[in-house]
Amino acid sequence: MELHRVVVTGIGALTPLGNSAAETWENMKKGVSGAGPITHFDHEKFKTHFACEVKNFNPADYMDRKLARMMDLYAQYAIAAAAEAVKDSGMNLETVDKNEIGVILGVGIGGIYTFETEVSYYALHSDEGPKYNPFFIPKMIGDIAAGQIAINYGFHGPNYITASACASSTNALADAFNLLRLGKANAILTGGAEAGIWATGVGGFNAMHALSTRNDDPQGASRPFSASRDGFVMGEGAGCLMLETLEHALERGARIYCEVAGVGMSADAHHITASHPEGLGARLVMERALKDAELKPEDIDYINVHGTSTPVGDISEVKAIKELFGEHAYKLNISSTKSMTGHLLGAAGAVEAMACVMAVKEDIVPPTINHADDDIDPEIDYNLNFTFNKAQKRTVNVALSNTFGFGGHNACCIMKKYK
């Protein structure tokens, strides 16, 4: 069976670095941090007082106010990123076959704010009986974002979400890619969304000792591969990519950003939260993505790493890269854009895939910020090019993006120049 080639024709983003893909990318190249004091809730009694929040978001800019009240913030973010990706794709919605267009999103947590507020309200009024909002369930569940986008545009193709913690939106992209190359649709809007910066989200991750507590230096807190790293910085937002079969894109004269070359998936099968100490699953997922793309390790120019700024995770990913890429590991660029965006959880893979798309398009590698030359971890090989603190110009023919999630879920995608 001949497989279809799959290309990226549209991107959209709403992140701590900007309310569009263009603004996000420009600030990534500049090495801007999106971190600051938490504004979503009173954080005074929490261990962590900062996060990477979306700024100046007004749902009324993207949807009717009545509709916005029916959706959790994560779904509002998804609607915004989807709108930009659809517009950016240049797709004429009056002429395309909407029966052949799908929506597949990754969502790690879903409507945590809705759950938090509804349960708190019920607890406070338990003597009066249940007083739940009739929209409680549809606002809370993770699939509603994909469903609402399909409703908005009348897309009747495959429609669902993937949930694999922080690998969710890369898994969504992988599913979209596989369905498209099998000819199950002409185009699929894919990506992810998350809005977990609430008391339950921050409190829960604090209890696990997963978050940075560098409260005196929020913008410098996410510091992947530095010895003083003390946990990730929570982020929020959404990212979307319009994927199409090459035939469909060419038929409608679409502008093509790049080609999706291949994807990989694996499991650490090791621990519910910690990555495999030797990077076993990380190496396997990259190997599978390379095999799927029919590429060799030396074909990769840039790796957007998972790189969350956690003590264990950064080390294991570096081990996996060195073992798989050998001497070529010292010739490629590595960077963690989480140093700027924070960790967008279920939306991370989509935003980082977008960074790879733009790196391939513009031949620029965004930096890993917040590293000091004397902040050295003896377990990390600094002969590798981590693209510290400043973006680098280089030819990026092929870029690889890693995302790993609690539960040992690993997903990887590869973008390459379209020829």
C-alpha positions in Angstrom: 0.0 0.0 0.0 1.4 3.4 -1.0 1.4 5.9 1.8 0.5 9.5 1.4 3.1 12.2 2.2 2.0 14.6 4.9 2.8 18.3 5.1 2.2 21.2 7.5 0.2 24.1 6.0 -0.9 26.1 9.0 0.2 26.9 12.6 -1.4 28.6 15.5 -0.4 29.2 19.1 -1.4 30.9 22.3 1.5 30.6 24.8 3.2 32.5 27.7 5.4 34.0 25.0 2.7 35.4 22.8 -0.9 35.2 21.6 0.0 34.0 18.2 2.4 31.6 16.5 4.4 34.5 15.1 4.7 36.3 18.4 5.6 33.1 20.2 8.3 32.2 17.6 9.8 35.7 17.7 10.1 35.6 21.4 11.6 32.1 21.3 14.3 33.4 19.0 15.0 36.3 21.3 15.3 34.0 24.4 12.4 35.6 26.3 11.1 34.0 29.5 7.3 33.8 29.9 7.5 33.3 33.7 6.1 35.6 36.3 4.0 35.7 39.5 0.8 33.6 39.4 -2.3 35.7 38.8 -4.9 33.0 38.4 -5.3 32.3 42.2 -4.0 33.3 45.6 -0.6 31.5 45.8 0.6 32.9 49.1 0.4 29.6 51.0 1.9 27.5 48.2 5.5 26.5 47.8 5.7 27.9 44.2 4.5 31.4 43.6 5.2 31.7 39.8 4.4 30.1 36.5 4.3 30.8 32.8 0.8 32.2 32.2 -0.8 33.3 29.0 -1.1 37.1 29.0 -3.9 39.4 28.0 -6.2 36.7 26.7 -9.7 37.7 26.0 -12.0 34.9 24.9 -14.3 37.4 23.3 -11.7 37.9 20.6 -12.2 34.4 19.4 -15.8 33.3 20.3 -19.2 34.5 21.5 -19.2 35.3 25.2 -22.1 32.9 25.8 -20.1 30.1 24.2 -17.0 31.0 26.3 -19.0 30.6 29.5 -19.8 27.0 28.5 -16.1 26.1 28.1 -13.2 25.7 30.5 -10.1 27.9 29.9 -8.1 25.1 28.3 -10.8 24.7 25.6 -10.9 28.5 25.1 -7.2 28.3 24.5 -7.7 25.5 22.0 -10.3 27.4 20.1 -7.9 30.4 19.8 -5.0 28.4 18.5 -7.2 26.4 16.1 -8.6 29.6 14.6 -5.2 30.9 13.9 -4.0 27.6 12.3 -7.1 27.3 10.1 -6.7 30.9 8.9 -2.9 30.5 8.4 -3.5 27.4 6.3 -5.4 29.5 3.7 -8.0 26.8 3.4 -11.2 27.9 1.7 -13.9 26.4 4.0 -16.5 27.0 1.4 -14.9 24.7 -1.2 -13.1 22.0 0.8 -14.8 18.7 1.6 -15.4 19.0 5.3 -16.3 15.4 5.6 -12.6 14.7 5.0 -11.2 17.1 7.6 -10.6 15.9 11.2 -9.6 17.3 14.6 -7.3 15.4 16.9 -6.0 17.2 20.1 -3.8 16.2 23.0 -5.0 17.1 26.5 -3.2 16.0 29.6 -5.6 17.2 32.4 -8.5 19.0 30.8 -10.9 21.2 32.8 -9.1 21.2 36.1 -10.4 24.7 37.0 -14.0 23.6 36.3 -13.5 20.6 38.5 -11.9 22.6 41.3 -14.5 25.3 41.4 -17.5 23.0 41.1 -16.4 20.6 43.7 -15.5 23.5 46.1 -18.9 25.0 45.6 -20.7 21.7 46.3 -18.6 21.2 49.4 -19.5 24.7 50.7 -23.2 24.0 50.1 -23.5 20.4 50.9 -26.2 21.0 53.4 -28.4 22.3 50.7 -27.9 19.4 48.3 -26.0 19.3 45.0 -25.9 22.6 43.1 -23.7 21.7 40.1 -23.6 23.8 36.9 -25.4 22.0 34.1 -22.3 22.5 32.0 -20.0 21.0 34.7 -19.4 17.7 32.8 -18.9 19.1 29.3 -16.7 21.9 30.6 -14.5 19.5 32.5 -13.9 16.6 30.1 -10.9 16.7 27.8 -12.6 15.8 24.5 -14.8 18.9 24.4 -12.1 21.1 22.9 -11.8 18.8 19.8 -15.5 18.5 19.6 -16.1 22.2 19.8 -13.6 23.0 17.1 -15.3 20.5 14.8 -18.7 22.1 15.6 -17.3 25.5 14.9 -16.0 24.6 11.4 -18.3 21.7 10.5 -15.4 19.3 10.2 -16.8 15.7 10.0 -13.6 13.7 9.9 -11.9 11.8 12.7 -12.4 13.6 16.0 -11.0 12.7 19.4 -8.2 13.5 21.9 -5.2 11.6 23.1 -4.2 11.7 26.8 -0.7 10.6 27.6 0.3 13.3 30.1 3.0 15.5 28.7 3.3 13.5 25.6 -0.4 14.0 24.7 -0.2 16.5 21.9 2.7 14.7 20.2 0.7 11.5 20.3 -2.2 13.5 18.8 0.1 14.7 16.0 1.3 11.1 15.5 -2.3 9.8 15.2 -3.1 12.6 12.7 -0.1 11.8 10.6 -0.8 8.1 10.5 -4.4 8.6 9.6 -3.5 11.0 6.8 -0.9 8.9 5.2 -3.3 5.9 5.3 -5.8 8.1 3.4 -8.4 8.2 6.2 -8.7 12.0 5.8 -7.5 14.9 3.6 -6.6 17.2 6.4 -6.5 17.0 10.2 -6.1 19.9 12.6 -4.0 18.6 15.4 -2.2 20.0 18.5 -3.0 20.3 22.2 -4.2 22.6 25.0 -3.8 22.9 28.7 -4.7 25.3 31.5 -3.6 23.8 34.8 -2.2 26.8 36.7 -4.8 26.6 39.5 -4.6 25.7 43.1 -5.1 22.0 42.5 -2.6 21.8 39.7 0.2 23.8 41.4 -0.6 22.2 44.8 -0.5 18.7 43.3 2.8 19.2 41.5 4.3 20.8 44.6 3.3 17.8 46.7 5.3 15.7 44.2 8.3 18.1 44.4 8.1 18.4 40.7 8.0 22.2 40.4 10.7 24.8 40.8 10.5 26.9 44.0 12.9 29.6 42.8 10.5 32.2 43.9 13.1 35.0 44.0 13.9 34.5 40.3 10.9 33.3 38.3 12.3 34.2 34.9 15.5 32.2 35.6 13.8 29.2 37.2 13.5 27.0 34.2 17.1 26.1 33.5 17.4 22.8 31.7 20.8 21.1 31.9 22.1 23.4 34.6 23.3 22.0 37.9 21.0 24.3 39.9 17.8 23.2 38.2 15.2 22.3 40.8 12.1 21.3 38.9 9.9 22.5 36.0 7.9 25.7 35.7 4.3 25.2 34.9 3.0 26.7 31.7 -0.3 26.9 29.9 -1.7 27.6 26.5 -2.3 25.8 23.2 -0.7 25.0 19.9 -2.3 23.7 16.6 -1.0 22.5 13.3 -2.9 21.9 10.1 -1.7 18.7 8.6 -2.7 17.7 5.1 -1.9 15.0 2.6 0.6 16.5 0.0 -2.0 15.8 -2.8 -4.7 17.8 -1.0 -2.3 20.7 -0.2 -1.0 20.9 -3.8 -4.5 20.6 -5.3 -5.6 23.8 -3.4 -2.3 25.6 -3.9 -1.4 25.7 -0.2 1.7 27.3 1.2 3.7 24.4 2.7 5.9 25.0 5.8 7.5 21.6 5.9 6.9 17.9 5.7 6.2 15.5 8.6 8.7 12.8 8.0 7.9 10.3 10.7 6.8 9.6 14.3 7.7 7.3 17.1 6.1 6.0 20.3 7.4 4.0 23.2 7.0 3.3 26.9 9.7 3.4 29.7 7.8 0.7 31.6 9.8 1.8 34.6 8.1 4.2 37.0 4.9 6.2 37.2 6.6 9.6 37.2 10.4 9.2 36.8 12.0 8.6 33.5 14.2 5.6 32.9 17.6 6.5 34.4 19.5 5.3 31.3 17.0 6.9 28.9 15.9 3.5 27.5 12.4 4.7 26.4 13.8 8.0 25.1 16.3 6.2 22.9 13.8 3.7 21.7 11.2 6.4 20.7 13.8 8.4 18.7 15.0 5.2 17.0 11.5 4.4 16.0 10.8 7.9 14.7 14.0 7.7 12.6 13.0 4.3 11.2 9.6 5.5 10.4 11.0 8.5 8.5 13.6 6.3 6.8 16.4 8.6 8.1 19.7 7.9 9.8 20.9 9.6 13.0 23.3 11.7 11.1 20.4 13.2 9.1 19.1 15.1 12.2 20.2 18.7 12.5 18.2 19.8 15.6 16.6 18.2 18.6 13.9 20.1 20.5 14.3 18.0 23.7 11.8 17.3 26.4 14.2 19.1 28.7 11.9 20.0 31.6 14.6 21.3 34.0 14.2 18.4 36.4 17.2 16.8 38.1 16.6 13.2 36.8 14.9 13.8 33.4 17.5 16.1 31.8 20.2 13.6 32.5 18.4 10.5 31.1 17.5 12.4 27.9 21.1 13.4 27.4 22.2 9.8 27.8 19.7 8.6 25.3 20.9 11.2 22.7 24.5 10.3 23.2 23.9 6.6 22.9 21.7 6.9 19.8 23.6 9.6 17.9 27.1 8.7 18.8 29.7 11.2 17.4 26.9 13.0 15.5 25.5 14.1 18.8 28.3 16.7 18.9 27.4 18.0 15.5 23.7 18.7 16.0 22.0 21.5 18.0 19.9 20.7 21.1 17.6 23.1 22.8 14.8 23.1 25.3 12.2 25.8 24.6 10.6 24.9 27.9 13.3 27.2 29.4 11.1 30.0 27.9 7.6 28.7 27.7 7.6 26.6 30.9 6.1 23.2 30.7 2.7 23.3 28.9 1.9 19.7 29.9 -0.5 18.3 27.4 0.1 21.2 25.0 3.9 21.0 25.1 4.4 18.7 22.2 2.3 20.9 19.8 4.1 24.1 20.7 7.5 22.4 20.4 6.5 20.8 17.1 5.7 24.3 15.9 9.2 25.4 17.0 10.6 22.6 14.9 8.5 23.6 11.9 9.8 27.2 12.2 13.4 26.0 12.8 13.2 24.0 9.5 11.6 26.9 7.7 13.9 29.7 8.8 17.1 27.7 9.6 17.3 29.1 13.1 17.6 27.1 16.4 15.9 28.7 19.4 18.0 28.8 22.6 18.0 27.1 26.0 18.1 30.1 28.3 19.2 30.6 31.9 22.5 28.8 31.8 25.6 30.1 33.4 29.1 28.8 32.5 29.8 27.9 36.1 26.5 26.1 36.7 27.9 22.7 35.7 26.4 19.3 36.4 29.1 16.7 36.3 26.6 14.2 34.8 26.0 16.3 31.7 28.3 16.4 28.7 28.7 20.1 27.9 30.6 19.3 24.7 27.1 18.9 23.3 25.6 22.0 21.7 22.7 22.9 24.0 22.3 26.2 22.2 22.7 28.0 25.5 21.2 31.5 25.9 21.3 32.6 22.2 19.6 31.4 19.1 21.9 30.0 16.4 21.7 30.2 12.6 22.4 26.9 10.9 20.9 24.9 8.1 18.1 22.8 9.6 17.0 20.2 7.1 15.5 17.9 9.7 14.3 18.6 13.2 13.2 16.1 15.9 11.0 16.8 18.9 10.8 14.7 22.0 8.0 14.6 24.6 7.8 12.3 27.6 4.9 12.0 30.0 4.2 10.6 33.5 3.4 6.9 33.2 6.5 6.5 31.0 4.8 7.6 27.8 7.2 8.8 25.1 6.4 10.3 21.7 8.5 11.8 19.0 7.9 13.6 15.7 10.3 14.6 12.9 9.9 17.6 10.6 11.9 18.1 7.4 12.2 20.5 4.6 9.6 20.0 1.9 11.1 19.1 -1.4 
